[in-house]
Amino acid sequence: MKIVIVGCGRVGSTLAENLDAAGHEVIIFDIRTAAFDRLPETFKGAALRGDGTDEEVLRRGGADGADVFLSLTEGDNRNVMAAQVATETFAIPQVIAKINDPVRAAAYAELGVATLCRTNLMVDTVAQHLHLPMSIGPGIDTPETPGHQHPHPTSRGLPVASEAAGAKVPPVAPPSRTRVAADHAADHAADHAADHAADHAADHAADHAADHDDAATEPGVAKAQRSGFRRWRS
């Protein structure tokens, strides 16, 4: 299968590594170059730096014709935006968006987006381990209607799927454009801060290692320098 993953965090990189090892064609996106350090040197797929919510970035990266699309960044809004592009623009048959907020996960599932809720999964795992009965939402919420057929916003908000069956339910109010933009900016700021911290830590470690090598190397003996492994491209 051809599988596109947006977000090369711990979950995304682990899935990419295992799907690649199983023989699937894997394309993984991330806006941070340092994120691709999580991939092993044996990874044969494509690791591309870019915004997975951008249609042109996905198209240039080869998202057309994908069988599976997994949006696994740390930002709920970005994951939903990427999933909607995958569903509505590229008509990818299987799309999953990681949504940490259980309320949002349920609401977006009603709108046709299959959601993976880490919060529900962890709470359910703890409850089962402690043998405690808890009423929580599903870890993966699969919509009853295909994503490309999900209802669009109306003046009353976002209708939920159960309205089609005649049930009178209150509409789910969509997040405002300002809120979505603010959350999107916050997600990018968090990624930038994490990237900066990772670069600082890497530089510090490199300097420390260089100092150690300088102290240990005899005069006139050339030191070996190991280049970092990189596969990504803009």
VENCOR-V860835 format. One line per field, one symbol per residue. phi: phi as a letter, one per 20 degrees, with the letter a starting at -180 (. if undefined). burial: + if it has 16 or more other C-alpha atoms within 10 Angstrom, else -. Layout:
phi=???
burial=???
This chain:
phi=.ecdcdodeffffffgfffffeneedccdaedffffffeffefdfddderefeegffffffofgnfeccddcfedgfffffffffffeedlffcccdecfegffgfffffeodfdddffffffffffffeldfcdcfffcdeffdggfdffegcfepdfdffffenfecffeffffgffffffffffffffffffffffffffffffffffffffeefgnefeeceefeccebf
burial=-++++++++--++-+++-++----+++++++++++++-+---+++++++++++-+-++--+-++-++++++++++++++++++++++--+++-+++++++-+-++++++++++++++++++-++------------+++++++---++-++------++++----------+-+-----+--++--++--+---+-----------------------------------++--
